[in-house]
C-alpha cells in the first residue's frame, strides 16, 4: 500500500465532511426566506449563479409541497419549466395543468400552463397541438381578464398561424388583437406601442388578403395615431405601408413618394421591402434602370441579413429579366443560382405562400435555363483561339494571382495569430466594450425593460441555445418581450442587428470549441456549421470570415499544426 494513501484518504474525508456541512448550512439558511423573497433571489440568480438559482427553486417546491399549497406548487412547477430544457419544460407544463385545471377564476393558472405547453409544442414542430393549447389558454384568460398574458397568447397564436395557416385565418386574429388593444392604448406607453404594432400587422394582413383599400385606410389611421407623438419609427412604418397599398391600387407615383419618404428610417427588413416595392413601382412606370437599381438593393440587404421573405423570389426574376435584356450571361447565371437557393428556403419556411406566389418560371425551369446558359458559356470558351499575346496576358494574371495569394496567406497568418494571442476572440471583446459604452444611449425603451432583457440575453448566451435555429420573434417570445424591444436593445447595446448578434455568438462558440475539443477539430465544416446552428456551410463560412477575417478551414488547419508542434 502506498504510504501516502492514509493521508490522502484523511484529506478526502475532511473535504467531504466540509462539503456536507456547507450544503447543510445553506439548506438550513433557506428557511428564513419567504416565498416572495425566494422568488426574487431566483430571478436575481437566473443566469449569474445557476446552481444557487436551482437550489432556491427546489426549496420553493419543497416548501410548497410541505404546505400543501396548490398555487405555490404550480408556481414552483412554472419556475422549473422556465429554467429547464424544452423537453423537460413540457412535463412541468403538464403538471401545472393537472393540479390547477379545476381552479376557477385565477388570473394565471391554469392558463399559463397551457400557454407554456403550446410554446414547447411549437418548438417541437407540433403546430396543431400547439394551437389547441394556446386556444385553451385564451379561453381561460377571456374569463379572468389577465390582459398582459392574454395579449401574449394572442400574439403567439398569430405568430404560429403565420408559419402554417393561410392569410384569411391570420387576418381574423389580427383584427381581434387590434380590437382588444384599442380600449387599452391610452392607459400607458406599453399598451400604446403594442396597439401601433398590431395596426401595422393588420395593414400587412390586409395586403396579403388583397384588401388594399382597407390596408391603406388602416395605415392612415396609424399615421394619425403617431403624427403628434415622438414615435417616428412607427410613423414612417405606416408611411411605407401606405406606399405598398398605393402600389397595389396602381397609384405608382404616390407609392414611390411614400416609400422614398420612409426609406431612410426603416430597419433592414423594412428597407428590403421598401426597395422591392420601389422596384415594382418604377417597373410599372417603364423606368427599368431605376427598377433594377432597387431590386439589386433588395438583394444586397438580403445577402447581409439573410432575412428571407416571399417577394424575394419575384425580385430575382426581375433581375434575371433585366440581364437577359442586356445579354449578360454571367449575371443571369449568378441570379439564377440565387433564385434557386431562395426557392429552397421559401418552400421550407412558408407553407401557404408557395401555393399562391406568382412565378414567371418554376424552379425546375429555372434550373434548366441556368444549366443551358452554363453549357453555352462553356462551348464559347472552348471555341476561342488564344493568341500568343492572350496566353502572355493569362500568365501575367496567374503571376498576379500568385502574388496576391502570397500576400493573402501572410494576412491570414496574421489574423490567425491575433485570434490565438487573446483569450477570447476580438469580436467578443468589442461586444463587451460596446455594451459598456452604449448603456446610456437612449433607445426609446423603458430602463427597467432594458435591464431585464439584458439579463435574459446573458442567460440566453450562457445557455448556448443560439446553436439552434432561432428567429428574432422566437427569442422575443422566449424572453417574454416583443421583437421590437428586443431588436432595439440589441441594436443599441451591441451596435449590430439580430442576425449579426446571433452569428457572432456562434462563431465565438466554434472558436472556443475548436481550441478545447480535439474531437470537434475532426468534424467536417458542414458538421461544425450544423453544431453551431447555421443552416448551411456557406452561411457559416461567410459569418466566420466576417468575424475573424479568415476561413474556418484555414483556422482549423493552422490550429492543428500549432497543437501538433507544441
PyMOL commands that set and color helices and strands:
alter all, ss='L'
color gray80, all
select helices_A, chain A and resi 5-32+35-44+50-67+70-82+86-100+111-123+127-144+147-164+167-182+189-208+212-226+232-248+252-263+268-284+288-305+311-325+329-349+353-356+363-383+388-421+426-437+447-463+465-467+472-479+483-494+498-516+518-521+525-532+537-548+552-565
alter helices_A, ss='H'
color red, helices_A
deselect
rebuild
show_as cartoon
